Amino acid sequence: MSTIAEELAARALRLRPEDVPETVRRAALRHLLDAVGDAFAGARAGAADAAVRTAEAMGPGDALILGGRTRVSRPAAALANGVLIHALDFDDTHAGGLVHASAPVVPVVLAESAGVSGAEAVTALVVGLETICRLGAAAPHGFHAVGLHATEACGVFAAALTAARLRGLTVEQTVNALGIAGSRAGGLLEFLNTGSSTKQLHPGFAASDGLTAAALASAGATGPATVFEGEYGVYRALARRDADRAAILDGLGTRWEAARITVKPYPACQLMHAQLDAARAARNAGVPLDGVVEIAVRAHPDAAKIVCGPGKESPRTSYDAKFSLPWSVAAMLTDGEVTVATYDRIERPELRALAAKVRTEVVDFPGVAADQPGRVVVRLESGATVTGEVARSGGGPDDPAIDALVRAKALANLGPGGPALSDVILSLADAASPAALISALENHEL
């Protein structure tokens, strides 16, 4: 029997643009637009300045850093762009894999698409999105449970496979690229205990390391074909479980996880989006904030470990606040919205006071944490209660307003000139070439 890496490589390389259903192609373009918008918003906020400066210091090249006109080496651009896309924690999430799907993949497509058609660039994007989603979903919460960020642990393979296809590698070379990428899988979650922003870097590491793995394989370096299921493969070594071959490979090419990715309405951890939607519903129902006694919020056990717990009501940094369910719910109840600007002022005393009244009820809902329902019950001094409840967070693939959400979000993030750039991005598979897209990105003003 062929290994998982051999199957992934063979199927990724033989996928033709016409094999990709129209719904999947549209979803990929939607996520490309969303990711580019997130990157420009991150650049405007200066949220990835360290990564951008580091990439620029690596020297000139032919790949563009988003949000400017600087061109650097492809691995350097992939690093900077992966960080830019993820810097505000506003980028998409695949619920089943609990991975940020686009951030490790889009930078590789932008760096490696010179000389290919728009249709081929989008097909490579689909390959990468499908790969990271399936690898993450094969170990639900498995990487996070041992302190690793699944986005980097799985994203480095998606980046390597995307780069291998765009570079025209053989199946054997592509298997080697995946094997090499396995030695770069990681991403520690210790930032949760300090409020630091290392998580911003993880998709950049994945994109850059995956691209480098493909380059090494092209030059003759080898990697283990058993990188997924082997005794010391990524699942046993990093997720402490056997590789789930069926979860990774079954339905590949007929069942598309790339079309099951959620777009974020809020620049905060996906594991509390349902609660933010519920808090919005409670606020819209009319909550007198001066009479609140308690705010009861339900959370999945896997989510509670990341966004709840002692001290979360008093975030130490703006990035820390993005992983604080109590503080973010308090912001929603107070302001009626949670935006990029929300996390610029974390010292607001009224929010900290309200956040201190949040009590988390850990409820073991069926399914994964990123697809949990949301319920917020505000108890008042009068004895009355106001409840907000949603079946799941907005922005999901089944949300009928998903296309409108993506376009509105992208236009807000892109600023002036956003409509024209959006049109170029969304026409990539049909009209615009990758070169035309890069030119449009380079000329777009922050």
C-alpha positions as CSV (number, residue, x, y, z in Angstrom):
1,M,0.0,0.0,0.0
2,S,1.3,3.5,-0.8
3,T,1.9,5.9,2.0
4,I,-0.3,8.9,2.9
5,A,2.4,11.2,1.5
6,E,2.6,9.2,-1.8
7,E,-1.2,9.4,-2.2
8,L,-1.4,13.1,-1.4
9,A,1.4,13.8,-3.8
10,A,0.0,11.8,-6.7
11,R,-3.5,13.1,-6.3
12,A,-2.4,16.7,-5.9
13,L,-0.2,16.6,-9.0
14,R,-2.8,15.0,-11.3
15,L,-5.7,17.3,-10.3
16,R,-6.8,19.4,-13.3
17,P,-8.5,22.8,-13.1
18,E,-11.5,21.3,-14.8
19,D,-11.7,18.7,-12.0
20,V,-12.4,21.4,-9.4
21,P,-16.2,22.1,-9.0
22,E,-17.3,25.6,-9.5
23,T,-18.5,25.9,-5.9
24,V,-15.0,25.0,-4.7
25,R,-13.3,27.3,-7.1
26,R,-15.5,30.2,-5.9
27,A,-14.8,29.3,-2.3
28,A,-11.0,29.4,-3.0
29,L,-11.3,32.8,-4.6
30,R,-13.4,34.0,-1.7
31,H,-10.7,33.0,0.8
32,L,-8.0,34.5,-1.4
33,L,-9.8,37.8,-1.3
34,D,-10.4,37.5,2.5
35,A,-6.7,36.7,3.1
36,V,-5.4,39.6,1.0
37,G,-7.8,42.0,2.8
38,D,-6.6,40.6,6.2
39,A,-3.0,41.2,5.1
40,F,-3.6,44.8,4.1
41,A,-5.4,45.4,7.4
42,G,-2.5,43.9,9.3
43,A,0.0,46.0,7.4
44,R,-2.0,49.2,8.0
45,A,-2.1,48.4,11.7
46,G,1.6,47.7,11.8
47,A,0.8,44.3,13.4
48,A,3.5,42.5,11.4
49,D,6.2,45.1,11.2
50,A,8.8,42.8,12.8
51,A,8.2,40.1,10.2
52,V,8.2,42.6,7.3
53,R,11.5,44.2,8.4
54,T,13.0,40.7,8.9
55,A,12.0,39.6,5.5
56,E,13.3,42.8,3.9
57,A,16.7,42.3,5.7
58,M,17.0,38.9,4.0
59,G,17.7,40.7,0.7
60,P,16.0,41.4,-2.6
61,G,14.2,39.0,-4.8
62,D,11.2,38.6,-7.1
63,A,8.4,38.0,-4.6
64,L,6.1,40.8,-3.2
65,I,5.5,41.6,0.4
66,L,1.8,42.6,0.7
67,G,1.0,46.1,1.7
68,G,4.1,47.6,0.0
69,R,6.3,47.5,-3.0
70,T,9.2,45.6,-1.6
71,R,10.3,42.5,-3.4
72,V,12.3,39.9,-1.5
73,S,13.2,36.2,-1.9
74,R,10.3,33.8,-2.1
75,P,10.8,32.2,1.4
76,A,11.2,35.7,2.9
77,A,8.0,36.9,1.2
78,A,6.1,33.8,2.3
79,L,7.2,34.4,5.9
80,A,6.1,38.1,5.9
81,N,2.8,37.5,4.0
82,G,1.8,34.5,6.2
83,V,2.3,36.7,9.3
84,L,0.5,39.7,7.7
85,I,-2.5,37.5,6.9
86,H,-2.7,36.1,10.4
87,A,-1.5,39.2,12.4
88,L,-4.9,40.4,13.5
89,D,-6.4,36.9,14.0
90,F,-9.0,37.9,11.4
91,D,-8.2,35.1,8.9
92,D,-10.4,32.1,8.1
93,T,-10.7,28.9,10.1
94,H,-11.7,25.3,9.1
95,A,-13.8,24.2,12.1
96,G,-13.1,20.5,11.7
97,G,-9.3,20.9,11.6
98,L,-9.1,24.0,13.8
99,V,-6.7,25.4,11.4
100,H,-6.3,28.8,9.7
101,A,-6.4,27.5,6.2
102,S,-5.4,30.3,3.9
103,A,-2.6,32.0,5.9
104,P,0.1,29.2,5.2
105,V,-1.1,28.6,1.6
106,V,-1.9,31.9,0.0
107,P,1.7,33.3,0.4
108,V,3.0,30.3,-1.5
109,V,0.6,30.8,-4.3
110,L,1.5,34.5,-4.5
111,A,5.2,33.7,-4.5
112,E,5.3,30.7,-6.9
113,S,2.6,31.5,-9.5
114,A,4.8,33.4,-12.0
115,G,4.5,31.7,-15.4
116,V,1.3,29.7,-14.7
117,S,-2.3,30.5,-15.6
118,G,-4.8,31.9,-13.3
119,A,-6.7,28.6,-13.4
120,E,-3.6,26.7,-12.4
121,A,-2.9,29.2,-9.6
122,V,-6.4,28.7,-8.2
123,T,-6.1,24.9,-8.5
124,A,-2.8,25.0,-6.5
125,L,-4.6,27.1,-3.9
126,V,-7.4,24.5,-3.7
127,V,-4.8,21.8,-3.2
128,G,-3.2,23.6,-0.3
129,L,-6.5,24.5,1.3
130,E,-7.8,20.9,1.0
131,T,-4.5,19.5,2.5
132,I,-4.3,21.7,5.6
133,C,-8.0,21.1,6.4
134,R,-7.8,17.3,6.0
135,L,-4.6,17.0,8.0
136,G,-6.0,19.0,10.8
137,A,-9.4,17.3,10.8
138,A,-7.6,13.9,11.0
139,A,-6.7,14.8,14.6
140,P,-9.5,16.9,16.0
141,H,-8.0,19.2,18.6
142,G,-5.1,16.7,18.8
143,F,-2.3,19.1,18.2
144,H,-3.8,21.8,20.4
145,A,-4.3,19.3,23.3
146,V,-0.5,18.8,23.5
147,G,0.3,22.5,23.2
148,L,0.9,22.8,19.4
149,H,-0.8,25.1,16.9
150,A,-2.3,22.9,14.2
151,T,-2.1,25.7,11.7
152,E,1.7,25.5,11.6
153,A,1.9,21.7,12.3
154,C,-0.4,21.0,9.3
155,G,0.2,24.2,7.3
156,V,3.8,23.4,6.5
157,F,2.7,20.3,4.5
158,A,0.0,22.2,2.7
159,A,2.6,24.9,1.8
160,A,5.1,22.2,0.6
161,L,2.4,20.5,-1.6
162,T,1.2,23.8,-3.1
163,A,4.8,24.8,-3.9
164,A,5.6,21.4,-5.3
165,R,2.7,21.6,-7.7
166,L,3.5,25.1,-8.8
167,R,7.1,24.2,-9.4
168,G,6.3,21.2,-11.4
169,L,7.9,18.6,-9.2
170,T,7.6,14.9,-9.8
171,V,5.6,12.7,-7.5
172,E,8.8,11.4,-6.0
173,Q,10.2,14.9,-5.4
174,T,6.8,16.0,-3.9
175,V,6.9,13.1,-1.5
176,N,10.3,14.1,-0.5
177,A,9.1,17.7,0.0
178,L,6.4,16.5,2.4
179,G,8.9,14.3,4.2
180,I,11.2,17.3,4.6
181,A,8.4,19.5,5.7
182,G,7.6,17.2,8.6
183,S,10.8,18.2,10.3
184,R,9.6,21.8,10.4
185,A,6.1,21.0,11.8
186,G,5.5,22.7,15.2
187,G,4.1,25.9,16.7
188,L,4.0,26.2,20.5
189,L,0.9,27.6,22.2
190,E,2.8,28.9,25.2
191,F,1.8,32.4,24.1
192,L,-1.6,31.7,25.8
193,N,0.2,31.9,29.2
194,T,2.1,35.1,28.5
195,G,0.0,37.3,26.2
196,S,2.9,37.3,23.6
197,S,2.2,37.2,19.9
198,T,4.3,34.3,18.6
199,K,1.1,32.7,17.2
200,Q,1.1,35.5,14.6
201,L,4.3,34.0,13.3
202,H,3.2,30.4,12.9
203,P,1.5,30.6,9.4
204,G,4.6,32.6,8.2
205,F,6.9,29.8,9.4
206,A,4.7,27.2,7.7
207,A,4.5,29.0,4.4
208,S,8.2,29.8,4.3
209,D,9.4,26.3,5.5
210,G,7.0,24.5,3.2
211,L,8.2,26.5,0.2
212,T,11.8,25.8,1.2
213,A,11.0,22.1,1.6
214,A,9.8,22.0,-2.0
215,A,13.0,23.8,-3.2
216,L,15.2,21.3,-1.3
217,A,13.3,18.4,-2.8
218,S,13.7,19.9,-6.2
219,A,17.5,20.1,-5.6
220,G,17.7,16.5,-4.6
221,A,17.2,16.4,-0.8
222,T,15.1,13.5,0.4
223,G,12.5,13.0,3.2
224,P,10.7,10.1,4.7
225,A,7.6,8.9,2.7
226,T,6.2,7.7,6.0
227,V,6.2,11.2,7.5
228,F,2.5,10.9,8.4
229,E,2.0,7.4,9.6
230,G,5.5,6.4,10.6
231,E,6.7,5.4,14.1
232,Y,8.2,8.9,14.4
233,G,5.8,10.5,12.0
234,V,4.0,13.8,12.6
235,Y,0.9,12.3,14.2
236,R,2.6,9.9,16.6
237,A,5.3,12.4,17.5
238,L,3.3,15.6,17.7
239,A,-0.4,14.6,18.3
240,R,0.3,11.4,20.2
241,R,-2.0,9.3,18.1
242,D,-1.9,7.1,14.9
243,A,-2.4,8.8,11.6
244,D,-6.0,8.5,10.4
245,R,-5.5,7.5,6.8
246,A,-9.2,7.5,6.0
247,A,-9.8,11.0,7.4
248,I,-7.0,12.3,5.3
249,L,-7.6,10.5,2.0
250,D,-11.2,9.3,1.8
251,G,-13.3,11.3,-0.6
252,L,-10.2,13.3,-1.7
253,G,-11.3,14.9,-5.0
254,T,-15.0,14.3,-4.5
255,R,-15.7,15.7,-0.9
256,W,-14.2,19.1,-0.6
257,E,-13.1,20.4,2.8
258,A,-11.8,23.5,1.0
259,A,-15.4,24.5,0.6
260,R,-16.1,24.1,4.3
261,I,-13.9,27.0,5.6
262,T,-15.4,29.7,7.8
263,V,-14.7,33.4,7.3
264,K,-14.3,35.4,10.5
265,P,-16.6,38.3,11.1
266,Y,-14.5,39.2,14.2
267,P,-10.7,39.7,14.6
268,A,-10.5,37.2,17.5
269,C,-10.1,33.5,18.3
270,Q,-12.7,31.4,16.4
271,L,-13.4,29.4,19.5
272,M,-15.5,32.3,20.9
273,H,-17.2,33.6,17.8
274,A,-20.5,31.7,18.6
275,Q,-20.5,33.4,22.0
276,L,-19.9,36.8,20.4
277,D,-22.8,36.2,18.1
278,A,-24.9,35.2,21.1
279,A,-23.8,38.3,23.0
280,R,-24.7,40.5,20.1
281,A,-28.2,38.9,20.1
282,A,-28.5,39.6,23.8
283,R,-27.5,43.2,23.4
284,N,-29.9,43.7,20.5
285,A,-32.6,42.3,22.8
286,G,-31.8,45.2,25.2
287,V,-29.4,44.7,28.1
288,P,-29.2,47.5,30.7
289,L,-25.5,47.3,31.4
290,D,-25.7,49.2,34.7
291,G,-27.8,46.4,36.2
292,V,-25.9,43.3,35.3
293,V,-25.2,40.8,38.1
294,E,-23.8,37.9,36.1
295,I,-23.2,36.8,32.5
296,A,-23.4,33.1,32.0
297,V,-21.7,31.9,28.9
298,R,-21.6,28.3,27.6
299,A,-18.3,27.0,26.0
300,H,-17.1,23.7,24.6
301,P,-14.4,22.1,26.8
302,D,-11.8,22.4,24.1
303,A,-12.6,26.1,23.7
304,A,-12.7,26.8,27.4
305,K,-9.1,25.7,27.8
306,I,-8.0,28.4,25.3
307,V,-10.3,31.4,25.8
308,C,-11.6,31.0,29.4
309,G,-10.0,30.5,32.8
310,P,-8.6,32.5,35.6
311,G,-7.2,35.9,34.6
312,K,-8.9,36.0,31.2
313,E,-11.1,38.8,32.4
314,S,-8.0,41.1,32.6
315,P,-6.0,40.6,29.4
316,R,-2.3,41.6,29.5
317,T,-1.9,42.7,25.9
318,S,-4.1,43.4,22.9
319,Y,-3.3,40.0,21.5
320,D,-4.1,38.4,24.8
321,A,-7.6,40.0,24.6
322,K,-8.3,38.3,21.3
323,F,-8.2,35.0,23.3
324,S,-10.3,36.2,26.2
325,L,-13.9,35.2,26.0
326,P,-15.0,37.2,29.1
327,W,-13.4,40.5,27.9
328,S,-14.5,40.1,24.3
329,V,-18.1,39.3,25.3
330,A,-18.0,42.3,27.6
331,A,-16.9,44.4,24.6
332,M,-19.7,43.1,22.4
333,L,-22.4,43.7,25.1
334,T,-21.0,47.3,25.7
335,D,-20.3,48.4,22.1
336,G,-22.6,46.2,20.0
337,E,-19.6,45.2,17.8
338,V,-16.1,43.7,17.9
339,T,-13.7,45.2,15.4
340,V,-10.0,45.6,14.8
341,A,-10.3,48.9,16.9
342,T,-11.9,47.0,19.8
343,Y,-8.5,45.5,20.8
344,D,-6.6,48.8,20.6
345,R,-7.9,49.8,24.1
346,I,-7.8,46.9,26.5
347,E,-7.5,49.0,29.7
348,R,-11.1,50.2,29.5
349,P,-12.3,49.9,33.1
350,E,-16.0,49.4,32.2
351,L,-15.1,46.4,30.1
352,R,-12.9,44.8,32.8
353,A,-15.6,45.3,35.4
354,L,-18.2,43.7,33.1
355,A,-15.8,40.9,32.1
356,A,-15.3,40.0,35.8
357,K,-19.0,39.2,35.9
358,V,-18.7,36.5,33.2
359,R,-19.1,32.9,34.4
360,T,-18.3,30.1,32.0
361,E,-20.4,27.0,31.9
362,V,-18.3,24.2,30.3
363,V,-20.7,22.1,28.2
364,D,-19.6,19.1,26.2
365,F,-21.5,19.8,23.0
366,P,-21.3,17.1,20.3
367,G,-18.9,18.0,17.5
368,V,-15.8,20.2,17.4
369,A,-15.3,23.3,19.5
370,A,-15.1,25.7,16.5
371,D,-18.6,24.7,15.4
372,Q,-20.2,24.9,18.9
373,P,-23.5,26.8,19.5
374,G,-23.4,30.0,21.4
375,R,-25.5,30.9,24.5
376,V,-25.2,34.0,26.7
377,V,-27.6,34.6,29.6
378,V,-27.4,38.1,31.2
379,R,-28.8,38.1,34.8
380,L,-30.0,41.5,36.0
381,E,-30.4,43.0,39.5
382,S,-34.2,42.9,39.0
383,G,-34.1,39.2,38.7
384,A,-34.9,39.3,35.0
385,T,-32.7,37.6,32.4
386,V,-31.8,38.4,28.8
387,T,-30.7,35.6,26.6
388,G,-28.9,35.5,23.3
389,E,-28.5,32.2,21.4
390,V,-27.2,31.0,18.1
391,A,-26.9,27.5,16.6
392,R,-23.3,28.3,15.3
393,S,-21.2,31.3,14.5
394,G,-21.7,33.4,11.4
395,G,-19.4,33.3,8.4
396,G,-19.6,29.5,7.9
397,P,-19.9,27.9,4.5
398,D,-23.6,27.4,5.0
399,D,-24.2,31.1,5.9
400,P,-26.3,32.5,3.0
401,A,-24.7,35.9,3.6
402,I,-21.1,34.5,3.2
403,D,-20.3,36.2,-0.1
404,A,-21.7,39.5,1.1
405,L,-19.7,39.2,4.3
406,V,-16.5,38.5,2.5
407,R,-16.9,41.4,0.1
408,A,-17.9,43.9,2.8
409,K,-15.0,42.8,5.0
410,A,-12.5,42.9,2.2
411,L,-13.5,46.3,1.1
412,A,-13.2,47.6,4.7
413,N,-9.8,46.0,5.0
414,L,-8.5,47.1,1.6
415,G,-9.6,50.7,1.8
416,P,-9.6,53.0,-1.2
417,G,-9.2,51.1,-4.4
418,G,-10.6,47.9,-2.8
419,P,-13.4,47.3,-5.3
420,A,-11.0,47.3,-8.3
421,L,-8.5,45.0,-6.5
422,S,-11.4,42.7,-5.4
423,D,-12.5,42.3,-9.0
424,V,-9.0,41.3,-10.1
425,I,-8.7,38.7,-7.3
426,L,-12.2,37.2,-8.0
427,S,-11.4,36.9,-11.7
428,L,-8.1,35.1,-11.2
429,A,-9.4,31.7,-12.4
430,D,-11.0,33.2,-15.6
431,A,-9.5,36.4,-16.7
432,A,-6.7,37.9,-14.6
433,S,-3.3,36.2,-14.6
434,P,-1.1,35.8,-11.5
435,A,1.2,38.5,-12.9
436,A,-1.8,40.9,-13.3
437,L,-2.8,40.1,-9.7
438,I,0.7,40.8,-8.3
439,S,0.8,44.1,-10.2
440,A,-2.5,45.1,-8.8
441,L,-1.4,44.2,-5.3
442,E,1.9,46.1,-5.7
443,N,0.1,49.2,-6.9
444,H,-2.6,49.1,-4.2
445,E,-2.3,51.9,-1.6
446,L,-2.7,51.2,2.1
